[in-house]
């Protein structure tokens, strides 16, 4: 944003704030689109351009087999670059759960290279490796069974993972391994001084080591690893961008020089790859040969463009590969700017072309090749070998953890805009929901609620008595979210700033002073969340006696935590700022991860460790699922933005982040009434359900668009609330297993190629299929119902449809096409009240959808909805099943203890036959006859008021 620095030079900081905000509002209102010139392409990123210029061919790296060491838990092996004689150290581990880990680092770097901490939940447990064979060409290792093995080829270096005769994955098969070793700069005075000092130090070490060991000097001279930079390295070409780089008006000094890493992976038999969010693109990743690679670099991108590989707010370096035989995954553990190139030997081939290959007997196996390029750090990659999609989810969860288990209320509806004006406005909006009989759980406050963008404060005029406001919400069993961003106003009268500065907790610029940039408060500094002591202090600020005006029904939103710096390069922080021993370039993609971590910990601590937190973040990384929810950022009120929210959230779910949603209605611009209604209908079936809007958009509370549209929105929100028991059960399952909640069809139907590229519909768990209406003026949609042995029931009409077909569904403005899978049982609460907490003790209705080829199964999970007591076995978890005309509820957790006042009010059985009588048998042995209704036209049997407690054993028999 080139205007900002000019404004800053003319205006005093205190006067700059309103001008800055006004300028941004005008800019955003008038352009409504990302300025792509503010963000780098690969050609403008020196290391990406340098690495991408290397073409596939024979690798300069070979494995020195004589250096191999094999212990019970790992293999180490040196690699040498024959062009410059620099040696690398390869480490290979077999991990529990069918995961192989490969690490590559410099054997003797000039200084340590960054290795990502805190993302892995523990040091992954290993399993034994064993040597099967070895000769001068390579080695073969067993991965636990004779059928699965690793082959390391020596010249050139290559690593293949095989199962039987099939190659599952190959590393460096295209020869694109690159490791830019750390080196001294040879063209400056500083290099000469540094080189002299280093030489003197080496001589001192040599003298002392020789005194201790007369043979030491001879050994050191004889060690070829110490001769890495004596020949070809002297002749290496110094290219632009290796030691400094300029983008627009910003200069990036690179005191450590070039340090990029790259490695290619080949996936034989694979045509479909997914993951590496965040991008506003299709679910299936595209080839990048004719454009930029996918970029992973957390950035604040105003109204992002769709269907391109530009970086967005978050970065999860995880890719899944899938075909009808197997699912595998690649987790590239690196927090620096990263680009991912994808190529395929079937890219561009039409269906006819593929058929022609088949007819002509072409033997070419489909293959996808992926190349990862990062600016710094080391190669640390986890190869998750499946073989099923759910195995890969479990493998990834074993490394980075599962989705946090959120409070039940956070699964309800959230009402937000930038900004509700004052306490009276909040009270008015709250009352409007009651007046129009629309439930909601959370109302949100954006940055204007603070005292001059000073976080942890309240505007003394507009929000003078926040506890009074919060108490009013609490009386209605509702909650509030307030924003707390990580840019801290530089103001000597601001307690938070003074404490951070006095403790030395700010990120430093390259000269050692506190880094300052421009954000909403004007001049701001940025806490160094990479410091554990800084995170602990930040967490302590959420205590009720520190965060004045806060209460237990107030939660937190972390925005702008990429971090966003309005006058920084690419609207973010300079890469040569310093976090202790590390440059920001090494750690950039982790910043938002640490902000959310510290905030979530603060909300837990303030309750004495009792209450589960709710924290929404915009920036994220691998492992962010442990700390709360994410949303898809600053979208727009356009139909294409509505559509893209499906693959964006599906991609996040595939890499562990299930708690995802998009701003309902679009953040920028004003939606048409039709678009707004359709967005509510979509949002009601996404994990995070929040309406949000820009400061300059007209108000759009759900009742402002006429009675008919209010009724349509009300019905969509009510559908969400009736399904809260199922949503909560799905989150509990995701928390235990790592499986996504909102999931692509191929996850449940991995052998059906028709599902592999579907991203206009999705599953919630395995039992609900949703095909939102995303076309303007649509009079029908075509949904693919998967599974040749499945039947699917329309949840509104109860009409039954066979699977493995494309079904055309006529739609009206009230239509939300949703289907329940035959063979499932889904609990609902059909008495919708003003908030989820008000529904706590309400009864359940069980919807049993029959498939005569299998037992119908479901679950019912109940706990207190907000504490960590479920970890103490305080919950109810029951299996519901229907087989041979017997419906039963069985305890899945007999060692758990919890009671509920909720009961089973109704059972609706879809696809049923009319019984002559229905008998209920309870745990105490009592039998009773149940009343029922049967709709012969739709084959729907309804059992009325059976009355058994939701936590009890019982059996219902149809005769």
Secondary structure, 3 states (H helix, E strand, C coil): CHHHHHHHHHCCHHHHHHHHHHHHHHHHHHHCCCCHHHCCCHHHCHHHHHHHCCCCCCCCEEEEEEEEEECCCEEEEEEEECCCCCEEEEEEEEECCCEEEEEEEECCCCCCCCCCCCCCCCCCCECCCEEEEEECCEEEEEEEECCEEEEEECECCEEEEEECCEEEEEECCCCCCEECCCCCCCCCHHHHHHHHHHHHHHHHHHHHHHHHCCCHHHHHHHCHHHHCCCCHHHHCCCCCCCCEEEECCEEEECCCCCCCEEEEEEEECCCEEEECCCCCCCCCCCCCCCCCCEEECCCCCCCCCCCCCCCCCCCCCEEEEECCCCEEEEEECCCCCEEEEEEECCCCCCHHHHHHHHHCCCCCCCEEEEEEEECCCCEEEEEECCCCHHHHHHHHHHHHCCCCCCCHHHHCEEECCCCCCCHHHHHHHHHHHHHCCCCCCEEEECHHHCCCCCCCCCCCCCCCCHHHHHHHHHHCCCEEEEECCCEEECCCCCHHHHHHHHHCCECECCCCCECEEEECCEEEEEECCCCHHHHHHHHHCCCCCCCCCCCCCEEEEECCCCCCCCCCHHHCCCCCCEECCEEHHHHHHHHHHHHHHHHHHHHHHHCCCCECCCEEECCCCCCHHHHCEEECCCCECCHHHHHHHHHHHHHHHHCCCCCEECEECCCECCCCHHHHHHHHHHHCCCCCEEECCCCCCCCCCCCCCCHHHHHHHHHHHHHHHHCHHHHHHHHHHHHHHCCCCEECHHHHCCCCHHHCCCCCCEEECCCEEEECCCCCCCCEEEEEECCCCCEEEECCCCCEEECCEEEEEECCCCCCEEEEECCEEEEECCCCCCCCHHHCCCCEEEEEECECCECEEEEEEECCCCECHHHHCCCEEEEEEEECCEEEEEECCCCCCCCCCCEEEEEEEECCCCCCCEEEEECCCCEEECEEEEECCCCEEEEECCCCECCCCEEEEEC
